[in-house]
Amino acid sequence: MRRISSLFVVLGLSLCSFAAASGAQAPGSGPTTAKFSTPNLSGVWTRNLQRMGAVKNLSPRTDVVIGDWQDPVLQPWAAALVRRHGDLEASGLAAPETKQTCWPGGVPNMLSVPSSIELLQTPTQVTLLYTNDHQVRTIYMNQPHSKNLKPSWYGESVGHYEGDTLVVDTVGLHTHPMSLFDVFGTPHTEKLHVVERFHVVDGGKTLRVDIDVEDPGTFTKPFSMNARFGKVNYGFEEYVCAENNPLIGIDKTAGDMPREKYKPPF
Amino acid sequence: MPKRFVAGAIVFVAALACSVADAQKAPDSEGPDISGVWWASSYSPKIQIMGGGELPFTPAGRGQYEKNMAGLKNGTVEDTARTLCTPDGVPRLLETPYPFQIIQTKGQVTIIYEMNHAIRLVDMTKPLDNDETLSILPYYGGHSAGHWERDTLIVQTAGFNEKTFIDAYGSPHSDQLHVTERLRRINGGKQLEDVVTIEDPVNYTRPFTARFVYDFHPEVRLEAYVCGEPHRDISKVRGVKGF
């Protein structure tokens, strides 16, 4: 019996080597180039200036962001925060948001931060590297969500491919005064559930992300929005929020930059 | 034994073998596989030279080192990598007591450090630019290019700014710093060795070498590291004081 088992292993390994050598790849398990069945989303993509959020921008200016706080999708407590955010912006003060204050962008707000993204695909993981403050998002491929998930800034993202599309399901997003849902200062609760569909359009020039959102703690109903990124040829640049933030020290309404409150134990 | 069972078993073992291989890296990446999550089992705030001895300071280097040491103690020099979470730079990143992940894709080796979510991109497609070109855009982490020599990934890094220390003791470096790393799996693949050679003619009379060893931790996922918030417990890493 032991000999037969060994035979299985030898034959199995040979089959594996053969599959690898011939370039054969199980659907959904593979990587980055056209010879494989999974879509190639890899590369550096950059954000356009489109305002993405739960509501419309009421401001005609690109540098001032005033969310439509009367949009019925917002529950009253969320509408009050969006209104306050817009009032601050309208008064000429910069309302606190992720990119000014060096807090992580979270999901889906990270898609609205003006930043280049480098997308890396491996069979087990998709990784998003953001130029803006070198933030990182990891999407674990072909596996279920963890049980007893501890909420965190980026939550837990699991993904799979459906044809030409990377489908990413994210839950476990924690709440914090700066864990904003979008650029309008919209808040969220830990019930937030985000499904993103990444796919390439315009003959490879654009990465489009269609986003389905539900959060019964914040919104009156589920809704959808999208973000678009253009393909660029330049590489990834180093951008350090902790020193480059133009608003720190000038305008305290942008909130204090994170500073270590815990003396490092090493 | 039924034929169907035999065939099934072979396919199962094949799938298992393939999935174990695939789990490590993208099939179209080149070179040996050093991908995965790695984590040091010990930490030293002072860089340890291979073979022992003190850092070979030039007079200028010693002066700067003593100034940094005194300033870090009395608060006139701020270690912004720890207080504001500016990048540690290279080689200080190699001393991290937190895990990091290596990802291998076509033309690039990416290293993501949990601590302060530092990212290093190693360009595998071409040699490092010359110093003059690199000096146009100096980075905390420098600019890196790599190539394989058998089982070893050689990474050359230069083009640094002067805002980081070599180690937590404030050992200085200039923008003429050149770092060469030799990374390979050792101990049957269970550990990753990084032998790093540091050259900086402004602060050191000769190149010197340090060695870092990390353990393979496939069960660990990198966590979000946010300046100002408590982080993962690292008290099991030797040399770490604990909370």
Boltz contact constraints between the chains, C-beta under 6 A:
constraints:
  - contact:
      token1: [A, 8]
      token2: [B, 9]
      max_distance: 6.0
  - contact:
      token1: [A, 8]
      token2: [B, 10]
      max_distance: 6.0
  - contact:
      token1: [A, 8]
      token2: [B, 13]
      max_distance: 6.0
  - contact:
      token1: [A, 9]
      token2: [B, 13]
      max_distance: 6.0
  - contact:
      token1: [A, 11]
      token2: [B, 10]
      max_distance: 6.0
  - contact:
      token1: [A, 12]
      token2: [B, 10]
      max_distance: 6.0
  - contact:
      token1: [A, 12]
      token2: [B, 13]
      max_distance: 6.0
  - contact:
      token1: [A, 12]
      token2: [B, 14]
      max_distance: 6.0
  - contact:
      token1: [A, 12]
      token2: [B, 17]
      max_distance: 6.0
  - contact:
      token1: [A, 13]
      token2: [B, 17]
      max_distance: 6.0
  - contact:
      token1: [A, 15]
      token2: [B, 14]
      max_distance: 6.0
  - contact:
      token1: [A, 16]
      token2: [B, 14]
      max_distance: 6.0
  - contact:
      token1: [A, 16]
      token2: [B, 17]
      max_distance: 6.0
  - contact:
      token1: [A, 16]
      token2: [B, 18]
      max_distance: 6.0
  - contact:
      token1: [A, 31]
      token2: [B, 26]
      max_distance: 6.0
  - contact:
      token1: [A, 31]
      token2: [B, 27]
      max_distance: 6.0
  - contact:
      token1: [A, 31]
      token2: [B, 28]
      max_distance: 6.0
  - contact:
      token1: [A, 33]
      token2: [B, 28]
      max_distance: 6.0
  - contact:
      token1: [A, 120]
      token2: [B, 103]
      max_distance: 6.0
  - contact:
      token1: [A, 120]
      token2: [B, 105]
      max_distance: 6.0
  - contact:
      token1: [A, 122]
      token2: [B, 26]
      max_distance: 6.0
  - contact:
      token1: [A, 123]
      token2: [B, 22]
      max_distance: 6.0
  - contact:
      token1: [A, 124]
      token2: [B, 23]
      max_distance: 6.0
  - contact:
      token1: [A, 129]
      token2: [B, 119]
      max_distance: 6.0
  - contact:
      token1: [A, 134]
      token2: [B, 117]
      max_distance: 6.0
  - contact:
      token1: [A, 134]
      token2: [B, 119]
      max_distance: 6.0
  - contact:
      token1: [A, 136]
      token2: [B, 112]
      max_distance: 6.0
  - contact:
      token1: [A, 136]
      token2: [B, 117]
      max_distance: 6.0
  - contact:
      token1: [A, 152]
      token2: [B, 224]
      max_distance: 6.0
  - contact:
      token1: [A, 153]
      token2: [B, 224]
      max_distance: 6.0
  - contact:
      token1: [A, 154]
      token2: [B, 224]
      max_distance: 6.0
  - contact:
      token1: [A, 236]
      token2: [B, 121]
      max_distance: 6.0
  - contact:
      token1: [A, 238]
      token2: [B, 139]
      max_distance: 6.0
  - contact:
      token1: [A, 240]
      token2: [B, 86]
      max_distance: 6.0
  - contact:
      token1: [A, 242]
      token2: [B, 84]
      max_distance: 6.0
  - contact:
      token1: [A, 242]
      token2: [B, 85]
      max_distance: 6.0
  - contact:
      token1: [A, 242]
      token2: [B, 86]
      max_distance: 6.0
  - contact:
      token1: [A, 243]
      token2: [B, 86]
      max_distance: 6.0
  - contact:
      token1: [A, 258]
      token2: [B, 227]
      max_distance: 6.0
  - contact:
      token1: [A, 258]
      token2: [B, 228]
      max_distance: 6.0
  - contact:
      token1: [A, 259]
      token2: [B, 228]
      max_distance: 6.0
  - contact:
      token1: [A, 260]
      token2: [B, 83]
      max_distance: 6.0
  - contact:
      token1: [A, 260]
      token2: [B, 227]
      max_distance: 6.0
  - contact:
      token1: [A, 261]
      token2: [B, 228]
      max_distance: 6.0
  - contact:
      token1: [A, 262]
      token2: [B, 230]
      max_distance: 6.0
  - contact:
      token1: [A, 264]
      token2: [B, 82]
      max_distance: 6.0
  - contact:
      token1: [A, 265]
      token2: [B, 240]
      max_distance: 6.0
  - contact:
      token1: [A, 265]
      token2: [B, 241]
      max_distance: 6.0
  - contact:
      token1: [A, 265]
      token2: [B, 242]
      max_distance: 6.0
  - contact:
      token1: [A, 265]
      token2: [B, 243]
      max_distance: 6.0
  - contact:
      token1: [A, 266]
      token2: [B, 43]
      max_distance: 6.0
  - contact:
      token1: [A, 266]
      token2: [B, 97]
      max_distance: 6.0
  - contact:
      token1: [A, 266]
      token2: [B, 240]
      max_distance: 6.0
